[in-house]
Amino acid sequence: MAAQARILVIEDEWLIAADIEHRIQALGHRVIGPTRSLSAAFAVLRDQPFDAALLDVSLGDESSYPIADALAKRGMPFCFITSLALSQLPERFRRCMHLQKPFGGPALDERIKALVSESGQTGAIPAGSAEPSAETTIIPTDVAAEPPKE
């Protein structure tokens, strides 16, 4: 089995978050979060190492697009989990990994495996490392605890 990956989960619906958490753990990986708001997600980005992320697009009155932008800027693999069709996402995200709700366990497992595989090919912090090195830091140092104002 591959090394244990740390996967950030950003999902505001607790039942879906619990299912995602269970699937990640069943595949032998570690869950970071789940976080349920944009501000909590930015705090994780700033303070905790992880290898990949699963992002619900709609977080109440907010969207996870600012988090996706920060992850994309750093080459961090992520997958949108949303009821939106791929064509409904902003143009800049239409080539991103995507899982449409409602989804089944096997489809989620495939996305988790793809994220873990992709995280090994990026500058992500290697799973199991205690501290990021200067070359592999994925925690944004320029991201405030609060999301950027638009």
N, C-alpha and C positions, 0 to 999 in steps of 0.2 A: 504494500500500500504506500502511496505517496506520503510525504511529510504532511503533518497537520497544518492546514492553512487557517488563518484568522479572517473571518468574513464578517464585515460590517453589515448589519441589517437595519434598514430605515423603513419602517412600516408602522402606520398609526392604527391599524385595525388589529387588536390584540389576538384574535383568533387566527388570523392569517400569519401574524408574527410568530405565534406559538408553533404553527405548522411548519413554517420556514425554519425556525430554530431546531425543531425535531429532525427535519430532513438533513440539515447541515451536520448535526451531531451524529446522525445515523451513518453518514458518509465518513465519519472520523475527523471532522474539522471542528474548529472552535468558533462560537458565535461572539461577536462584539456587538453589544446592544441587547435587544433591539432599541433603537431610538425612535421616538414618535413625533419629533418636531425638527424643524430646520435648525433652531438654535442648539438643540441637543446634538444634532449631527455635526454641526460645526465645532462643537466642543470636543467631540470624539476625533474629528479630523486634526484638531490642534494637539490633543493630549495622548492619543493611543495609537500604537502601531497596528496595522492590519494589512492584509494581502489583496483583498478584493471587496466589492460591495454589491449588495442587492438593494435597489432603490425603488420604493413606491413613489410614483410621480406625484400623486395628490396626497398631501399631508394636511388635512383639514382645509384651512383657507390659504395654505402655502403650497408651493411645489418644490420638488427636490432638484430642480434645474440648476440652482446655484452650486449645490453640492456636486452635481454631475460635471459642471464646468470646472470646478476645482480639481476633481479627480482626473478629468481628461487632460487638463493642463500638466499634470504630473505623470501621465501615462499609466494611471492606475486602472485596472480592469473593473468594470461594473456592468450590471444588467438592470434595466428598468423592469419593474414588475407593475403592471398597470392594466386597467380596463380599456385604455386608449389603444387604438390601432397604431401601428408604426407610422402610418401616413399622418396621424394627428399630432405627432411629436414635432417640436421645432425642427426645422431643416437640419441644423447642426447635429441632431441626435438620431437621425433616421438610419444611420449605419451602425448604431450601437446595438449591443446585445439586448434582447427584448423578450419578455415573457408576458403573454396576455392573460389577464384574469377573466374568468376562472381558469385555473390550471390544475393539472393532476400532478401527483408525486413524481412519476417518471420524467415528466417534462422539466420539473424543477430540479430534479437530480442531474439531468443533462446539463442544465445551465450552471449549476454549482460546479460540476466537473470541468466544464469549459472555462469558468472563471479561474479555478485553481490551476488549470493547465496554462492559461494565459498569464497568470500572476508569476509563474516561473520564468516567463520570457520577457518580463518588464523589469523596471528598476525597483520593483516592490521590495520591501524588507523580506528577506528569506524567512519562511516559517520556522519557528523555533529559535530565532535569534533573540537575544535578550534586549539589545539596544540597537537602534539603527546606526549605520555608519554615515559619514558625511556624504558618501557617494550614493547611498540607497535611501535616504530619508524621504518618506512619503507624507509625513505630517507637515502640512503647510504652515510655515512660520509667519506668513503674511496674512493669514486668515484670522479675523477677529472671532470672538465667541458668538457674536451676532452676525446674521447674514448681511450681505451688502445691501444698501438702500438703492432702489431702482428709481 
